[in-house]
Amino acid sequence: MNRTIEYKIDSDSDSLRVEQYLKRKGYSSQNISAIKRMPQSVLVNNRHYYMRDQLKPGDTLIIQIHETKCSQNIPPVKLPLSIIYEDEDLIVLNKPAGMPTHPSINNYTNSLANALAWYYMEQKKPFIFRCCNRLDRDTSGITVAAKHLVSGSILSKKACCRQIHREYLAIVRGHVIPESGTICAPLGRKPGTIIERTVDFEHGETAVTHYKVINEANGHSLVSLCLETGRTHQIRIHMKYLGFPLIGDYLYNPDMEYIERQALHSHRVSFTHPITGQWMEFTSDLPDDMKKVLAWR
């Protein structure tokens, strides 16, 4: 993937070396090392510069990213994609339930990554899959993928620093008590399985979920959940720990009367753009199978 990024140098960056300036912009050391090896990758006022060269106010710094490799073991497959937003740095998608994010055993050609590989192959663009908020196979909704090494690195760092804000919608049976609150329960692997997780106060990793009931209908509650941490199966286990497991969850609550997958949807994702710094917010409506549980039209 090719990307040209332009920066105008102001007085606050006077005398910084190029590499110092880029680090302030969020570039990792690995990004800078990779860019060094790319042809004509650093230009200042249309002249070639080295990473150690100094900048001055009024300079125009241009970074030219040239990626030619593709993700290995992700065969391109023509699958439908629901694209919410796309620019030169990232793509935001509405993933359907039942589609894995990454290829895996028994799901080697039906993932979101396969679909994106095809999408970019058709455009004759190299593709490396850099997903910033991986969703479980049966969780629907918004997911974000970076399009080059710099946006990928910056978004990954934002995710680790809790600067990508995520709101999910889930459905449980009955009336949730209390109607809002924060669940603080560390999570770890469940003994005897490599898939399931469980609340583990002795050895688990910190996990925090904020929740609020936003509607009740047809004997069920629609719950908004915001993640402070992003542990595997966090919402599914935390709601079960609260006493209100998600319906349709084959691992933690196989209540399939109204829906045949965990009733969980990535509804809203917001963050500052990794390159422009602009605030970005995306939403995805509740899918039909979850609306049907609540008897919504």
C-alpha positions in Angstrom: 0.0 0.0 0.0 1.4 3.4 -1.0 0.7 6.5 1.1 2.2 10.0 0.9 1.8 12.0 4.1 2.7 15.7 4.3 3.5 17.8 7.4 4.1 21.5 7.8 6.8 22.3 10.3 6.0 25.0 12.8 8.1 26.8 15.4 7.3 24.2 18.1 9.3 21.7 16.0 12.3 23.9 15.3 15.6 22.0 15.2 14.0 18.6 15.7 15.6 15.8 13.8 13.2 14.1 11.3 13.0 10.9 13.5 12.3 13.0 16.6 9.4 14.8 14.8 7.9 11.5 13.5 8.1 10.0 17.0 6.1 12.9 18.3 3.5 12.1 15.6 3.2 8.6 16.9 5.6 6.7 14.6 7.2 3.7 16.3 10.9 2.9 16.1 9.9 0.0 13.9 8.0 2.3 11.6 11.0 4.6 11.3 13.4 1.7 10.6 11.1 0.4 7.9 10.6 3.8 6.2 14.4 4.3 6.1 14.7 1.3 3.8 12.0 2.6 1.4 13.1 4.5 -1.7 12.7 8.3 -1.6 10.8 8.0 1.6 11.8 11.2 3.3 11.6 14.5 1.5 11.9 18.1 2.9 11.1 20.9 0.5 11.3 18.3 -2.3 14.9 17.3 -1.3 15.9 13.9 0.1 16.6 14.0 3.8 17.9 11.5 6.3 16.2 10.7 9.6 19.0 12.5 11.5 18.7 15.8 9.5 17.1 18.7 11.3 13.9 20.5 10.5 13.1 24.2 10.7 9.9 26.3 10.7 8.3 26.6 7.3 9.7 23.3 6.0 7.4 20.8 4.2 8.1 17.2 5.3 6.8 14.5 3.1 6.9 10.8 4.1 6.3 8.3 1.3 5.3 4.9 2.5 5.8 2.0 -0.1 4.6 -1.4 1.1 4.8 -4.2 -1.4 4.2 -7.3 0.7 0.9 -9.0 1.3 -0.3 -11.0 4.3 0.7 -14.6 4.0 -1.8 -17.3 4.6 -4.8 -15.0 3.8 -6.1 -16.2 0.4 -8.3 -13.5 -1.4 -11.9 -14.6 -1.5 -14.8 -12.8 -3.1 -17.1 -12.1 -0.1 -19.6 -9.3 0.5 -18.2 -6.3 2.4 -20.2 -3.6 4.1 -17.9 -0.5 4.1 -18.9 2.4 6.4 -15.9 4.6 5.7 -12.6 4.5 3.9 -9.7 6.8 3.4 -5.9 6.5 2.7 -5.2 5.3 6.2 -8.0 3.1 7.5 -11.2 1.3 6.6 -14.2 0.9 8.8 -16.5 -2.1 8.2 -19.8 -3.5 9.5 -19.0 -7.1 10.1 -21.9 -9.6 9.9 -22.5 -12.2 12.5 -21.0 -15.6 11.5 -18.0 -14.1 9.8 -14.6 -14.7 11.6 -12.2 -11.7 11.7 -9.1 -13.8 10.8 -8.7 -17.1 9.0 -8.4 -20.1 11.3 -8.7 -23.9 11.2 -12.1 -24.7 9.6 -12.5 -21.0 8.7 -9.7 -20.5 6.3 -11.6 -18.8 3.4 -14.6 -17.1 5.0 -13.2 -14.4 7.1 -13.2 -10.6 7.0 -9.5 -10.7 6.2 -10.2 -12.9 3.1 -12.8 -10.5 1.9 -10.4 -7.5 2.3 -7.6 -9.3 0.6 -9.9 -9.8 -2.4 -11.1 -6.1 -2.3 -7.5 -4.8 -2.5 -6.4 -7.5 -5.0 -9.1 -6.2 -7.4 -7.6 -2.7 -7.0 -4.1 -4.2 -7.6 -2.9 -3.0 -4.2 -0.8 -5.0 -1.8 -2.6 -6.0 1.4 -1.5 -6.6 5.0 -4.3 -7.2 7.4 -4.0 -5.0 10.5 -7.3 -5.2 12.5 -7.6 -2.8 15.4 -10.6 -4.2 17.2 -11.0 -7.9 16.6 -14.6 -9.2 17.0 -15.6 -12.7 17.8 -17.0 -14.7 14.8 -20.6 -14.4 16.0 -20.4 -10.7 17.2 -21.6 -8.3 14.6 -20.8 -4.6 14.0 -18.1 -2.1 13.6 -14.5 -3.1 13.1 -11.6 -1.0 12.0 -8.5 -2.0 9.9 -5.4 0.1 9.2 -4.2 0.3 5.6 -0.4 0.8 6.2 2.3 0.3 8.8 2.1 3.8 10.4 -1.7 4.0 10.8 -1.6 0.4 12.0 1.0 1.1 14.7 -0.7 4.3 15.9 -4.1 2.7 16.1 -2.6 -0.3 17.9 -1.0 2.0 20.5 -4.3 3.8 20.9 -6.1 0.5 21.6 -3.5 -0.4 24.2 -3.8 3.0 25.9 -7.6 2.8 25.9 -7.9 5.7 23.4 -10.3 3.8 21.1 -13.7 4.0 22.7 -16.0 1.1 22.0 -19.7 0.7 22.8 -21.5 -2.6 22.4 -25.2 -3.5 22.5 -26.2 -6.9 24.0 -29.5 -8.6 24.8 -30.2 -10.6 28.0 -33.3 -12.1 29.5 -35.3 -10.3 32.2 -34.9 -7.1 34.1 -31.2 -6.3 34.9 -30.6 -5.2 38.5 -28.9 -2.9 39.1 -29.8 -1.1 35.8 -26.4 0.4 35.4 -23.0 0.0 37.0 -19.4 -1.1 36.5 -18.2 -4.7 36.5 -14.6 -5.2 37.8 -13.8 -8.9 37.6 -10.4 -10.2 36.4 -10.5 -12.8 33.6 -8.3 -15.8 33.0 -8.4 -19.1 31.0 -10.8 -21.7 32.2 -8.9 -24.8 33.3 -9.2 -27.6 30.8 -10.0 -25.5 27.7 -8.1 -23.3 25.4 -11.2 -21.3 24.3 -13.2 -20.5 27.3 -12.4 -17.8 29.9 -13.6 -17.3 33.4 -13.6 -14.9 36.3 -10.4 -15.5 38.2 -9.6 -13.2 41.1 -6.3 -15.0 41.9 -4.6 -15.2 38.5 -6.8 -13.3 36.1 -6.0 -10.1 34.2 -7.8 -6.8 35.1 -11.1 -6.4 33.2 -13.5 -3.5 33.6 -16.9 -3.1 31.8 -19.4 -0.3 32.2 -23.0 -1.1 31.5 -26.4 0.5 31.3 -29.9 -0.8 30.4 -31.3 1.3 27.6 -34.6 -0.5 26.8 -36.7 -3.5 27.8 -39.1 -5.3 25.5 -40.5 -8.8 25.0 -39.1 -10.1 28.3 -35.6 -9.0 27.4 -33.2 -6.1 28.2 -31.1 -4.2 25.7 -27.9 -3.3 27.4 -25.2 -0.8 26.4 -21.7 -1.8 27.4 -18.5 0.2 27.2 -15.1 -1.5 27.6 -12.4 -0.1 29.7 -10.2 -3.1 28.9 -10.4 -5.6 26.0 -10.1 -9.1 27.3 -11.2 -12.1 25.3 -14.9 -12.7 25.8 -15.0 -9.9 28.4 -18.6 -8.8 27.9 -19.9 -12.3 27.6 -18.3 -13.4 30.9 -19.0 -10.2 32.8 -22.7 -10.2 32.0 -22.8 -13.9 33.1 -21.0 -13.0 36.3 -23.6 -10.3 36.9 -26.3 -12.9 36.6 -27.6 -11.9 33.2 -25.7 -13.9 30.4 -26.2 -12.9 26.8 -28.8 -15.0 25.0 -27.7 -17.3 22.2 -24.2 -17.7 23.6 -23.2 -21.3 22.8 -20.2 -21.2 25.2 -21.6 -19.4 28.2 -25.4 -19.5 27.9 -26.8 -21.8 25.1 -30.2 -20.1 25.3 -31.1 -20.4 21.6 -34.9 -19.8 21.8 -34.8 -16.4 20.2 -31.4 -16.1 18.5 -28.7 -18.6 17.4 -25.6 -16.6 18.2 -24.5 -14.4 21.1 -26.7 -11.3 21.0 -23.8 -8.9 20.9 -23.2 -6.0 18.5 -20.3 -3.5 18.1 -22.5 -0.4 17.9 -20.1 2.5 18.2 -16.4 3.1 17.8 -14.7 6.5 18.2 -11.1 7.7 18.2 -8.8 10.4 16.9 -7.6 9.7 13.3 -4.1 8.3 13.4 -2.7 10.7 10.8 -4.9 13.8 10.7 -5.8 13.9 14.4 -9.5 14.5 13.5 -12.1 13.0 15.9 -13.9 10.1 14.2 -17.0 8.4 15.4 -18.9 5.6 13.6 -22.2 3.8 14.5 -23.9 0.7 13.2 -27.6 0.0 13.8 -28.8 -3.0 15.7 -29.0 -6.0 13.2 -32.3 -7.6 12.3 -31.8 -10.8 14.3 -31.4 -8.7 17.5 -34.3 -6.4 16.6 -36.5 -9.5 16.2 -35.8 -10.6 19.8 -37.1 -7.3 21.0 -40.0 -7.4 18.5 -38.7 -4.2 16.9 -39.3 -3.4 13.2 
